[in-house]
């Protein structure tokens, strides 16, 4: 998870991930795939993560810093 965070991924809820069937087919090789399907792709044992491009991450970081000084 540390490596993914350094690459720009952030943990999110499963509600924030696409529900496109093609996306979830990428999970077929996971041992938790059946549990994921049983829960309607709403929950899993894995951590849901989304990629945040570097510019967006930097903007969010700058915004957080500004909030700190208010």
Phi and psi in radians as a Rosetta constraint file:
Dihedral C 1 N 2 CA 2 C 2 CIRCULARHARMONIC -1.046 0.35
Dihedral N 2 CA 2 C 2 N 3 CIRCULARHARMONIC -0.778 0.35
Dihedral C 2 N 3 CA 3 C 3 CIRCULARHARMONIC -1.087 0.35
Dihedral N 3 CA 3 C 3 N 4 CIRCULARHARMONIC -0.790 0.35
Dihedral C 3 N 4 CA 4 C 4 CIRCULARHARMONIC -1.090 0.35
Dihedral N 4 CA 4 C 4 N 5 CIRCULARHARMONIC -0.668 0.35
Dihedral C 4 N 5 CA 5 C 5 CIRCULARHARMONIC -1.118 0.35
Dihedral N 5 CA 5 C 5 N 6 CIRCULARHARMONIC -0.748 0.35
Dihedral C 5 N 6 CA 6 C 6 CIRCULARHARMONIC -1.111 0.35
Dihedral N 6 CA 6 C 6 N 7 CIRCULARHARMONIC -0.491 0.35
Dihedral C 6 N 7 CA 7 C 7 CIRCULARHARMONIC -1.445 0.35
Dihedral N 7 CA 7 C 7 N 8 CIRCULARHARMONIC -0.066 0.35
Dihedral C 7 N 8 CA 8 C 8 CIRCULARHARMONIC 1.876 0.35
Dihedral N 8 CA 8 C 8 N 9 CIRCULARHARMONIC 0.141 0.35
Dihedral C 8 N 9 CA 9 C 9 CIRCULARHARMONIC -1.555 0.35
Dihedral N 9 CA 9 C 9 N 10 CIRCULARHARMONIC 2.534 0.35
Dihedral C 9 N 10 CA 10 C 10 CIRCULARHARMONIC -2.235 0.35
Dihedral N 10 CA 10 C 10 N 11 CIRCULARHARMONIC 2.484 0.35
Dihedral C 10 N 11 CA 11 C 11 CIRCULARHARMONIC -1.147 0.35
Dihedral N 11 CA 11 C 11 N 12 CIRCULARHARMONIC 2.418 0.35
Dihedral C 11 N 12 CA 12 C 12 CIRCULARHARMONIC -2.441 0.35
Dihedral N 12 CA 12 C 12 N 13 CIRCULARHARMONIC 2.953 0.35
Dihedral C 12 N 13 CA 13 C 13 CIRCULARHARMONIC -1.389 0.35
Dihedral N 13 CA 13 C 13 N 14 CIRCULARHARMONIC 2.782 0.35
Dihedral C 13 N 14 CA 14 C 14 CIRCULARHARMONIC -1.141 0.35
Dihedral N 14 CA 14 C 14 N 15 CIRCULARHARMONIC -0.392 0.35
Dihedral C 14 N 15 CA 15 C 15 CIRCULARHARMONIC -1.152 0.35
Dihedral N 15 CA 15 C 15 N 16 CIRCULARHARMONIC -0.397 0.35
Dihedral C 15 N 16 CA 16 C 16 CIRCULARHARMONIC -1.515 0.35
Dihedral N 16 CA 16 C 16 N 17 CIRCULARHARMONIC -0.077 0.35
Dihedral C 16 N 17 CA 17 C 17 CIRCULARHARMONIC -1.726 0.35
Dihedral N 17 CA 17 C 17 N 18 CIRCULARHARMONIC 2.565 0.35
Dihedral C 17 N 18 CA 18 C 18 CIRCULARHARMONIC -0.975 0.35
Dihedral N 18 CA 18 C 18 N 19 CIRCULARHARMONIC 2.624 0.35
Dihedral C 18 N 19 CA 19 C 19 CIRCULARHARMONIC -1.793 0.35
Dihedral N 19 CA 19 C 19 N 20 CIRCULARHARMONIC 0.215 0.35
Dihedral C 19 N 20 CA 20 C 20 CIRCULARHARMONIC -1.081 0.35
Dihedral N 20 CA 20 C 20 N 21 CIRCULARHARMONIC 2.266 0.35
Dihedral C 20 N 21 CA 21 C 21 CIRCULARHARMONIC -1.013 0.35
Dihedral N 21 CA 21 C 21 N 22 CIRCULARHARMONIC -0.686 0.35
Dihedral C 21 N 22 CA 22 C 22 CIRCULARHARMONIC -1.078 0.35
Dihedral N 22 CA 22 C 22 N 23 CIRCULARHARMONIC -0.656 0.35
Dihedral C 22 N 23 CA 23 C 23 CIRCULARHARMONIC -1.057 0.35
Dihedral N 23 CA 23 C 23 N 24 CIRCULARHARMONIC -0.821 0.35
Dihedral C 23 N 24 CA 24 C 24 CIRCULARHARMONIC -1.247 0.35
Dihedral N 24 CA 24 C 24 N 25 CIRCULARHARMONIC -0.326 0.35
Dihedral C 24 N 25 CA 25 C 25 CIRCULARHARMONIC -1.101 0.35
Dihedral N 25 CA 25 C 25 N 26 CIRCULARHARMONIC -0.402 0.35
Dihedral C 25 N 26 CA 26 C 26 CIRCULARHARMONIC -1.169 0.35
Dihedral N 26 CA 26 C 26 N 27 CIRCULARHARMONIC -0.259 0.35
Dihedral C 26 N 27 CA 27 C 27 CIRCULARHARMONIC -1.612 0.35
Dihedral N 27 CA 27 C 27 N 28 CIRCULARHARMONIC -0.030 0.35
Dihedral C 27 N 28 CA 28 C 28 CIRCULARHARMONIC -0.978 0.35
Dihedral N 28 CA 28 C 28 N 29 CIRCULARHARMONIC -0.565 0.35
Dihedral C 28 N 29 CA 29 C 29 CIRCULARHARMONIC -1.413 0.35
Dihedral N 29 CA 29 C 29 N 30 CIRCULARHARMONIC -0.120 0.35
Dihedral C 29 N 30 CA 30 C 30 CIRCULARHARMONIC -1.340 0.35
Dihedral N 30 CA 30 C 30 N 31 CIRCULARHARMONIC 2.477 0.35
Dihedral C 30 N 31 CA 31 C 31 CIRCULARHARMONIC -1.146 0.35
Dihedral N 31 CA 31 C 31 N 32 CIRCULARHARMONIC -0.345 0.35
Dihedral C 31 N 32 CA 32 C 32 CIRCULARHARMONIC -1.617 0.35
Dihedral N 32 CA 32 C 32 N 33 CIRCULARHARMONIC 0.095 0.35
Dihedral C 32 N 33 CA 33 C 33 CIRCULARHARMONIC -1.005 0.35
Dihedral N 33 CA 33 C 33 N 34 CIRCULARHARMONIC -0.754 0.35
Dihedral C 33 N 34 CA 34 C 34 CIRCULARHARMONIC -1.136 0.35
Dihedral N 34 CA 34 C 34 N 35 CIRCULARHARMONIC -0.665 0.35
Dihedral C 34 N 35 CA 35 C 35 CIRCULARHARMONIC -1.137 0.35
Dihedral N 35 CA 35 C 35 N 36 CIRCULARHARMONIC -0.684 0.35
Dihedral C 35 N 36 CA 36 C 36 CIRCULARHARMONIC -1.052 0.35
Dihedral N 36 CA 36 C 36 N 37 CIRCULARHARMONIC -0.805 0.35
Dihedral C 36 N 37 CA 37 C 37 CIRCULARHARMONIC -1.166 0.35
Dihedral N 37 CA 37 C 37 N 38 CIRCULARHARMONIC -0.682 0.35
Dihedral C 37 N 38 CA 38 C 38 CIRCULARHARMONIC -1.057 0.35
Dihedral N 38 CA 38 C 38 N 39 CIRCULARHARMONIC -0.512 0.35
Dihedral C 38 N 39 CA 39 C 39 CIRCULARHARMONIC -1.700 0.35
Dihedral N 39 CA 39 C 39 N 40 CIRCULARHARMONIC 0.228 0.35
Dihedral C 39 N 40 CA 40 C 40 CIRCULARHARMONIC 1.135 0.35
Dihedral N 40 CA 40 C 40 N 41 CIRCULARHARMONIC 0.562 0.35
Dihedral C 40 N 41 CA 41 C 41 CIRCULARHARMONIC 0.972 0.35
Dihedral N 41 CA 41 C 41 N 42 CIRCULARHARMONIC 0.488 0.35
Dihedral C 41 N 42 CA 42 C 42 CIRCULARHARMONIC -1.727 0.35
Dihedral N 42 CA 42 C 42 N 43 CIRCULARHARMONIC -0.228 0.35
Dihedral C 42 N 43 CA 43 C 43 CIRCULARHARMONIC -2.832 0.35
Dihedral N 43 CA 43 C 43 N 44 CIRCULARHARMONIC 2.673 0.35
Dihedral C 43 N 44 CA 44 C 44 CIRCULARHARMONIC -2.773 0.35
Dihedral N 44 CA 44 C 44 N 45 CIRCULARHARMONIC 2.990 0.35
Dihedral C 44 N 45 CA 45 C 45 CIRCULARHARMONIC -1.371 0.35
Dihedral N 45 CA 45 C 45 N 46 CIRCULARHARMONIC -0.327 0.35
Dihedral C 45 N 46 CA 46 C 46 CIRCULARHARMONIC -1.419 0.35
Dihedral N 46 CA 46 C 46 N 47 CIRCULARHARMONIC 2.820 0.35
Dihedral C 46 N 47 CA 47 C 47 CIRCULARHARMONIC -1.592 0.35
Dihedral N 47 CA 47 C 47 N 48 CIRCULARHARMONIC 2.183 0.35
Dihedral C 47 N 48 CA 48 C 48 CIRCULARHARMONIC -1.337 0.35
Dihedral N 48 CA 48 C 48 N 49 CIRCULARHARMONIC 2.294 0.35
Dihedral C 48 N 49 CA 49 C 49 CIRCULARHARMONIC -2.398 0.35
Dihedral N 49 CA 49 C 49 N 50 CIRCULARHARMONIC 2.522 0.35
Dihedral C 49 N 50 CA 50 C 50 CIRCULARHARMONIC -2.094 0.35
Dihedral N 50 CA 50 C 50 N 51 CIRCULARHARMONIC 2.583 0.35
Dihedral C 50 N 51 CA 51 C 51 CIRCULARHARMONIC -1.446 0.35
Dihedral N 51 CA 51 C 51 N 52 CIRCULARHARMONIC 2.316 0.35
Dihedral C 51 N 52 CA 52 C 52 CIRCULARHARMONIC -2.024 0.35
Dihedral N 52 CA 52 C 52 N 53 CIRCULARHARMONIC 1.995 0.35
Dihedral C 52 N 53 CA 53 C 53 CIRCULARHARMONIC -0.959 0.35
Dihedral N 53 CA 53 C 53 N 54 CIRCULARHARMONIC 2.626 0.35
Dihedral C 53 N 54 CA 54 C 54 CIRCULARHARMONIC -0.929 0.35
Dihedral N 54 CA 54 C 54 N 55 CIRCULARHARMONIC -0.767 0.35
Dihedral C 54 N 55 CA 55 C 55 CIRCULARHARMONIC -1.112 0.35
Dihedral N 55 CA 55 C 55 N 56 CIRCULARHARMONIC -0.708 0.35
Dihedral C 55 N 56 CA 56 C 56 CIRCULARHARMONIC -1.172 0.35
Dihedral N 56 CA 56 C 56 N 57 CIRCULARHARMONIC -0.725 0.35
Dihedral C 56 N 57 CA 57 C 57 CIRCULARHARMONIC -1.105 0.35
Dihedral N 57 CA 57 C 57 N 58 CIRCULARHARMONIC -0.708 0.35
Dihedral C 57 N 58 CA 58 C 58 CIRCULARHARMONIC -1.143 0.35
Dihedral N 58 CA 58 C 58 N 59 CIRCULARHARMONIC -0.701 0.35
Dihedral C 58 N 59 CA 59 C 59 CIRCULARHARMONIC -1.104 0.35
Dihedral N 59 CA 59 C 59 N 60 CIRCULARHARMONIC -0.731 0.35
Dihedral C 59 N 60 CA 60 C 60 CIRCULARHARMONIC -1.140 0.35
Dihedral N 60 CA 60 C 60 N 61 CIRCULARHARMONIC -0.691 0.35
Dihedral C 60 N 61 CA 61 C 61 CIRCULARHARMONIC -1.131 0.35
Dihedral N 61 CA 61 C 61 N 62 CIRCULARHARMONIC -0.755 0.35
Dihedral C 61 N 62 CA 62 C 62 CIRCULARHARMONIC -1.103 0.35
Dihedral N 62 CA 62 C 62 N 63 CIRCULARHARMONIC -0.686 0.35
Dihedral C 62 N 63 CA 63 C 63 CIRCULARHARMONIC -1.107 0.35
Dihedral N 63 CA 63 C 63 N 64 CIRCULARHARMONIC -0.719 0.35
Dihedral C 63 N 64 CA 64 C 64 CIRCULARHARMONIC -1.117 0.35
Dihedral N 64 CA 64 C 64 N 65 CIRCULARHARMONIC -0.699 0.35
Dihedral C 64 N 65 CA 65 C 65 CIRCULARHARMONIC -1.124 0.35
Dihedral N 65 CA 65 C 65 N 66 CIRCULARHARMONIC -0.711 0.35
Dihedral C 65 N 66 CA 66 C 66 CIRCULARHARMONIC -1.128 0.35
Dihedral N 66 CA 66 C 66 N 67 CIRCULARHARMONIC -0.717 0.35
Dihedral C 66 N 67 CA 67 C 67 CIRCULARHARMONIC -1.058 0.35
Dihedral N 67 CA 67 C 67 N 68 CIRCULARHARMONIC -0.605 0.35
Dihedral C 67 N 68 CA 68 C 68 CIRCULARHARMONIC -1.111 0.35
Dihedral N 68 CA 68 C 68 N 69 CIRCULARHARMONIC -0.591 0.35
Dihedral C 68 N 69 CA 69 C 69 CIRCULARHARMONIC -1.498 0.35
Dihedral N 69 CA 69 C 69 N 70 CIRCULARHARMONIC -0.144 0.35
